[in-house]
Amino acid sequence: MSIAQNMLFLLCALQSQHGASPARRNPATEMRKPVILTVDDDADVLHAVERDLRRRYGEQYRITGADSGQSALEIVRQLKLRGDVVSLFLVDQRMPRMTGVEFLAKGIKDFPRAKRVLLTAYADTEAAINAINEVQIDHYLIKPWDPPEERLYPVLDDLLEHWLRGHHPQFEGIRVIGQKWSPQAHEVKYFLARHQIPFKWLDFEIDAEARSIVEHAGNGGHLPLVLFPDGSYLFDPTLSQLGEKLGLKAHPEMAHYDLVIIGAGPAGLAAAVYGASEGLRTVMIERVAPGGQAGSSSRIENYLGFPAGLSGGDLARRAVAQARRFGAEILTPQHGKKIRLNGQYRVLTLSDDSEINCQVLLIATGVSYRQLEVPGLERLTGAGVYYGSAMTEEMYCRDQDVYIVGAGNSAGQAAMYLSRFARCVKLLARGDSLAKSMSQYLIDELARTPNVVVQLQTRVIEAHGENHLESITIANDQTGQTTTAPAVALFIFIGATPHTTCVADLIEHDERGYILSGTDLTLNGRRPRNWPLERKPYLLETNVPGIFVAGDVRHGSIKRVASAVGEGSIAIELIHQYLDRV
């Protein structure tokens, strides 16, 4: 199959994967039943109550029992952390160590809308009546309640029907509790968003419910707090801890592979699809999430075969589904620390200090946005200042003025996305024209969008704020005028820095850090360093035989998604040529 045919096949396959592979069953997002909690210290009575409740309400409600007030309070705590909801408490009054009324006084603090029914003996009716005032019980039932069709179900039917009328189902996925301008919370939100995992954000500073949950979780309240649907939680997790809890794969299944790909951007993903589909035992290593820099793009409109455009996240999701279908492993969050040679094998040391061996290594680590060296920015990064698209922060941009620094396609795409929420988006560019670095279709879209303002020959010279960005000072290089203006968010898309740390001592690169390959290694007839073979390096081969490079990290690459996909597919053809001669 030719390279052109390969490219066409990938594009068609991506389209055919619309909606990706069938969605995996995800307990984190399935609807959960409201809980009916019944409490009684008499095991026989508790069993009988649970039996009658399940027979009538088991399909619509989850029936949970507890044999004491204390154990019931622990169940309430777990339900609260899990995001479940209690619809009804059915509690015996006469229990040792904690009466039913005493339990209800504590339990309703977490579930104040739950209906409350007290089970009493005839002699306790006065206490039950008094409890109407103490804990606002809705009803009391005198034991025994047989037959339930006459003495139990009619009462509970009425109470549950009333409860349902005011019930608004809660979000049932992952919840993140943190402070608005916390860099750590931003990192967690960004990681979840890049992996396309739904979550609900709760602001600790303004949400009383969030503060209550943190108090239940304990541990000193170190934020952010990530709560999972099974009731477990993590305080201020590392990305590795978060990935492990989410079931992401960070450890390889084997010690040896035919092909190891470092980086899961468009180039790495294309290589994984073609490598695995053509029989190579393939594993791909990704530091944050598949998609690379392109994965954070809100809209890619000039990618062949998608006339309506698609998001970078959609492109990554479809490509990941393809790669996995062909048997490629994807490890994330994981990254390479160092590469060494062992005869004909290449050995990669991972971030957890484990090692994997391979015959061929493909470097597709891509680039990151260059840091803007301006007073105040470093201190406020993650707290109003963001590098790259931060779609997770859109809630704080609504009806506000936001700024974007950059003149490339990524900056233009971010401006168009944020224009849907912000009052005004101001795009600051140092040059005198966007045409030098931005596609014309984006320039035209920006011009047609009334709340986008493009300011040329303008740069940020200082950022201000105590705990978060509050304002920026900008300078117009044409007029010399400086202005300080309020700003809640500043998104920076300037230049690029290649990710080459793990290969810096082994692989030749240019003065900016981009990796040299092919004919760039043999200019003026010179022989590449570490090159022992008589033949010249292949087109995308580095100065070490069997180590290839593709995508934005390569010297001379064209910074476009389609170009990176093309290089990833071409690399596999060259890798086959290399393996045939080993």
PyMOL commands that set and color helices and strands:
alter all, ss='L'
color gray80, all
select helices_A, chain A and resi 3-16+43-57+69-82+100-107+122-134+148-151+153-165+183-194+208-217+219-221+239-245+266-277+292-296+312-325+377-380+391-396+409-418+440-448+501-503+518-521+523-525+561-581
alter helices_A, ss='H'
color red, helices_A
select strands_A, chain A and resi 35-39+62-66+86-92+115-120+139-142+174-178+199-203+225-227+233-235+256-262+282-285+329-331+336-342+345-350+355-363+367-368+385-387+401-405+424-428+452-455+458-464+471-476+482-486+489-492+497-498+547-549
alter strands_A, ss='S'
color yellow, strands_A
deselect
rebuild
show_as cartoon
